[in-house]
Amino acid sequence: MNFDAAASGSAANTGNITFNQAQANYDTAGGAGNVVTHVAIMDNSTGGNVLFYGALSVSKTVTTGDTFQINAGALTVSLA
């Protein structure tokens, strides 16, 4: 994941961020899926430390076969 140069304390992702396709065991009982409401940027893909986190402006229900993606320029991180 890459970000553009920071301006006024903020930077946005320069490319799409695409997660793996949700597997059959991802759905909750009854196939309702799971709702993604927040994201975190960490310094390791398996564990690690949370560097930034926040709520999505619009939540997304993810069910089996879905691929969750954050489009280029849609994720902005800011330091206050």
C-alpha angles and dihedrals in degrees: 000000000000132000132204121246112291118256122187089352096306136100132181131210113266098206139030116283107216124186126205118277112272112254128221093263090058095077119092120232110306095021094275092140127215128285118232109211104156139031133204133198111217134184094235132039092226108042120318130129128321108241099175134001139173149146122281115242088229123026120228128212110218120199134174111306095018121128113210113216137177109206123230111280093014098101116067125180122197137190116209 
